[in-house]
Amino acid sequence: MLNYTEYGTATDAPALLIVHGLFGSGRNWGVIAKRLSDSRRVITVDMRNHGDSPRADTQTYPEMAEDLAEVIRHIGAPMDVCGHSMGGKTSMALALLHPDLIRRLIIADIAPVAYDHSQQEFIDAMRAVDLTTLTRRSDAQEQLAAAGVEPALQSFFTQSLDVATKSWKLNLDVLEAEMPNIVGWPTDISGTFDGPTFFLSGAKSHYVLPEYRPGIKALFPNAYFAKLPGVGHWLHAENPRDFEASVRAFLSPA
């Protein structure tokens, strides 16, 4: 089973499962999870090949959806689910394959489409870090900066660095090999999810384009769309308070 962390205690509201994106971990969402746990139980997971979760040879969306389904059944269904980027695609796959496990769905800055970009440059940058020289995370951040990684991502990536063991808590070999699956979208997933679904995007991001909306509505007929102004793909990190407020409003409608 995936490694997970719990925040808060059970209430009358469904628990909220938060699913991180590529190169992340549940730890990245700790502050938001803790704040949202004032009204419900919140669960963050480490996806396969990330953080403290098991390593696997593949990284496909149907498989990752089954990983989440196992956690939800273990803790108690149905849940509300919020997924960002790779975690958003996994959450969509989960909703289409197991709609009974989800009440409300939030998809942060991603669409059910295949993208033509790669994240290879970040794998190369992490591999270029000389782990033997590290005494603190800031040492790795300096090396990532020298490789051209922007400051926000330097901090994000190094949250998946175990300084004590001088190793990345990411299975970079499998993530590299499975990159076509990660940036893609499985065409063999069918069906619809009729529950309320909120596509929340960064206004400066190009991951959820207007031309994607008909395809989204075909799979998620009760989809709603909104954009957070002034932020890009990492909207929850760039403006966590407005992201949190949007999540609260959607999960607890008047």
C-alpha positions as CSV (number, residue, x, y, z in Angstrom):
1,M,0.0,0.0,0.0
2,L,1.1,3.6,-0.6
3,N,2.6,5.5,2.3
4,Y,0.1,8.0,3.7
5,T,-0.1,10.6,6.4
6,E,-3.3,11.6,8.2
7,Y,-4.2,15.1,9.4
8,G,-7.1,15.9,11.7
9,T,-9.9,13.6,12.8
10,A,-13.0,12.2,11.2
11,T,-16.1,14.5,11.0
12,D,-19.4,14.4,9.3
13,A,-17.7,15.6,6.1
14,P,-16.0,13.0,3.9
15,A,-12.2,12.7,4.3
16,L,-10.1,14.5,1.7
17,L,-7.4,12.6,-0.2
18,I,-4.6,14.8,-1.7
19,V,-2.6,13.4,-4.5
20,H,0.7,15.0,-5.4
21,G,2.3,15.4,-8.9
22,L,5.5,14.2,-10.5
23,F,8.7,14.4,-8.4
24,G,6.6,15.4,-5.3
25,S,5.4,13.7,-2.2
26,G,2.7,14.0,0.4
27,R,5.1,16.2,2.4
28,N,4.8,19.0,-0.3
29,W,1.1,19.3,0.7
30,G,1.6,19.2,4.5
31,V,0.8,22.9,5.2
32,I,-2.4,22.9,3.1
33,A,-3.5,19.5,4.4
34,K,-3.0,20.7,8.0
35,R,-5.1,23.8,7.4
36,L,-7.9,21.9,5.7
37,S,-8.0,19.4,8.5
38,D,-9.8,21.9,10.7
39,S,-13.1,20.6,9.3
40,R,-12.4,17.1,8.1
41,R,-9.9,14.3,8.0
42,V,-7.2,14.9,5.3
43,I,-5.0,12.2,3.9
44,T,-1.8,12.8,1.8
45,V,-0.1,10.0,-0.1
46,D,3.3,9.3,-1.6
47,M,2.7,7.9,-5.1
48,R,4.5,4.8,-6.2
49,N,8.2,5.5,-6.9
50,H,8.0,8.7,-4.8
51,G,8.7,9.4,-1.2
52,D,8.3,6.4,1.2
53,S,5.9,4.4,-1.0
54,P,6.9,1.1,-2.6
55,R,9.0,1.1,-5.8
56,A,7.5,-0.4,-9.0
57,D,8.7,-1.1,-12.5
58,T,5.9,0.8,-14.2
59,Q,4.1,4.2,-13.7
60,T,0.8,4.0,-15.6
61,Y,-2.4,5.8,-14.7
62,P,-4.6,2.7,-14.4
63,E,-2.0,1.2,-12.0
64,M,-1.7,4.4,-10.0
65,A,-5.5,4.7,-9.8
66,E,-5.6,1.2,-8.3
67,D,-3.0,2.3,-5.7
68,L,-5.3,5.1,-4.7
69,A,-8.4,2.9,-4.6
70,E,-6.6,0.6,-2.2
71,V,-5.9,3.5,0.2
72,I,-9.5,4.8,0.0
73,R,-11.0,1.3,0.7
74,H,-8.5,0.8,3.6
75,I,-9.5,4.2,5.2
76,G,-13.1,4.4,4.2
77,A,-15.1,5.4,1.1
78,P,-16.3,7.6,-0.4
79,M,-13.8,10.4,-0.1
80,D,-13.3,13.8,-1.7
81,V,-10.1,13.8,-3.9
82,C,-7.8,16.6,-4.9
83,G,-5.0,15.8,-7.4
84,H,-2.4,18.0,-9.0
85,S,-0.7,17.4,-12.3
86,M,0.3,13.7,-12.5
87,G,-1.8,13.3,-9.3
88,G,-4.7,15.0,-11.1
89,K,-4.5,12.6,-14.0
90,T,-4.4,9.7,-11.6
91,S,-7.4,11.1,-9.7
92,M,-9.3,11.4,-13.0
93,A,-8.5,7.8,-13.9
94,L,-9.6,6.7,-10.4
95,A,-12.9,8.6,-10.8
96,L,-13.6,6.9,-14.2
97,L,-12.6,3.4,-13.0
98,H,-14.1,3.6,-9.5
99,P,-16.7,6.4,-9.4
100,D,-18.2,4.9,-6.2
101,L,-15.1,5.8,-4.3
102,I,-15.3,9.6,-4.8
103,R,-17.9,12.2,-3.8
104,R,-16.3,15.4,-5.2
105,L,-13.2,15.7,-7.3
106,I,-10.8,18.6,-7.7
107,I,-8.3,18.6,-10.5
108,A,-5.5,21.1,-10.2
109,D,-4.0,22.4,-13.5
110,I,-4.1,19.3,-15.7
111,A,-6.4,17.8,-18.3
112,P,-7.2,14.3,-19.5
113,V,-5.0,14.7,-22.6
114,A,-1.5,13.6,-23.8
115,Y,1.0,16.4,-23.7
116,D,4.0,16.7,-26.0
117,H,6.5,18.0,-23.4
118,S,8.9,16.0,-21.2
119,Q,10.2,16.4,-17.7
120,Q,13.6,14.9,-18.7
121,E,15.5,18.1,-18.0
122,F,14.6,17.9,-14.3
123,I,15.7,14.2,-14.1
124,D,19.0,15.2,-15.7
125,A,19.4,18.1,-13.2
126,M,18.7,15.9,-10.2
127,R,21.1,13.2,-11.5
128,A,23.8,15.9,-11.9
129,V,23.7,16.7,-8.2
130,D,26.8,15.3,-6.5
131,L,25.1,13.6,-3.6
132,T,28.4,12.7,-1.9
133,T,29.1,16.3,-1.1
134,L,25.8,17.2,0.5
135,T,25.5,18.2,4.2
136,R,22.2,20.1,3.8
137,R,19.5,20.6,1.3
138,S,20.8,24.0,0.4
139,D,23.9,22.4,-1.1
140,A,21.7,20.5,-3.5
141,Q,19.7,23.7,-4.3
142,E,22.9,25.5,-5.3
143,Q,23.8,22.7,-7.7
144,L,20.3,22.7,-9.1
145,A,20.5,26.4,-9.6
146,A,23.8,25.9,-11.5
147,A,21.9,23.5,-13.8
148,G,19.3,26.2,-14.6
149,V,16.5,25.0,-12.3
150,E,14.3,27.9,-11.1
151,P,14.3,28.7,-7.3
152,A,10.7,27.4,-6.6
153,L,11.5,24.1,-8.2
154,Q,14.9,23.8,-6.4
155,S,13.0,23.9,-3.1
156,F,10.3,21.6,-4.4
157,F,12.7,18.9,-5.7
158,T,14.9,19.0,-2.5
159,Q,12.0,18.1,-0.4
160,S,12.4,14.6,-2.0
161,L,16.1,14.5,-1.0
162,D,17.2,12.4,2.0
163,V,20.4,14.2,3.1
164,A,21.2,11.6,5.8
165,T,21.4,8.8,3.2
166,K,22.5,11.1,0.4
167,S,19.9,9.8,-2.0
168,W,16.8,11.0,-3.8
169,K,13.4,9.6,-2.5
170,L,12.4,9.2,-6.2
171,N,12.9,6.2,-8.5
172,L,14.4,8.3,-11.3
173,D,15.2,5.4,-13.5
174,V,11.6,4.2,-13.7
175,L,10.2,7.8,-13.9
176,E,12.5,8.4,-16.9
177,A,11.5,5.1,-18.6
178,E,7.8,5.7,-18.0
179,M,7.8,9.4,-19.0
180,P,5.6,8.7,-22.1
181,N,3.0,7.2,-19.9
182,I,3.2,10.1,-17.4
183,V,2.8,12.9,-19.9
184,G,0.3,10.8,-21.9
185,W,-3.3,9.8,-21.1
186,P,-4.6,6.2,-21.4
187,T,-7.0,5.9,-24.3
188,D,-8.5,2.6,-23.0
189,I,-10.2,4.2,-20.0
190,S,-13.9,4.7,-20.8
191,G,-17.0,5.8,-18.9
192,T,-17.9,9.0,-17.1
193,F,-17.8,10.4,-13.6
194,D,-21.0,12.2,-12.9
195,G,-20.0,13.7,-9.6
196,P,-19.2,17.4,-9.2
197,T,-15.7,18.0,-10.6
198,F,-13.7,21.2,-10.2
199,F,-10.9,22.0,-12.7
200,L,-8.9,24.7,-11.0
201,S,-6.0,26.1,-13.1
202,G,-3.3,28.7,-12.9
203,A,-4.2,31.7,-15.1
204,K,-0.5,31.8,-16.4
205,S,-0.5,28.0,-17.1
206,H,-1.2,26.4,-20.5
207,Y,-2.1,22.9,-19.2
208,V,-5.9,23.3,-19.4
209,L,-6.7,25.1,-22.7
210,P,-10.2,26.1,-23.8
211,E,-10.2,23.6,-26.6
212,Y,-9.8,20.7,-24.0
213,R,-13.2,21.5,-22.4
214,P,-15.5,19.5,-24.7
215,G,-13.3,16.4,-24.1
216,I,-13.3,17.1,-20.4
217,K,-17.1,17.5,-20.3
218,A,-17.6,14.3,-22.1
219,L,-15.8,12.4,-19.3
220,F,-16.9,14.7,-16.4
221,P,-20.3,16.1,-17.4
222,N,-20.6,18.0,-14.1
223,A,-17.3,19.8,-14.5
224,Y,-16.7,23.4,-13.3
225,F,-13.8,25.5,-14.4
226,A,-11.9,28.4,-12.7
227,K,-8.5,30.0,-12.8
228,L,-6.4,31.5,-10.1
229,P,-5.0,34.8,-11.3
230,G,-1.3,35.5,-11.4
231,V,-0.1,31.9,-11.0
232,G,1.2,29.1,-13.2
233,H,1.2,25.3,-13.0
234,W,2.3,25.2,-9.3
235,L,-0.7,27.2,-8.3
236,H,-1.0,25.6,-4.8
237,A,2.6,26.6,-4.0
238,E,2.5,30.0,-5.6
239,N,-0.8,31.1,-3.9
240,P,-1.6,28.5,-1.2
241,R,-4.2,30.7,0.6
242,D,-6.4,31.3,-2.5
243,F,-6.0,27.7,-3.6
244,E,-7.1,26.6,-0.1
245,A,-10.1,29.0,-0.2
246,S,-11.2,27.6,-3.6
247,V,-11.0,24.1,-2.4
248,R,-13.0,24.9,0.7
249,A,-15.7,26.6,-1.3
250,F,-16.1,23.7,-3.7
251,L,-16.1,21.0,-1.0
252,S,-18.6,22.8,1.2
253,P,-21.1,24.5,-1.1
254,A,-23.7,26.8,0.5
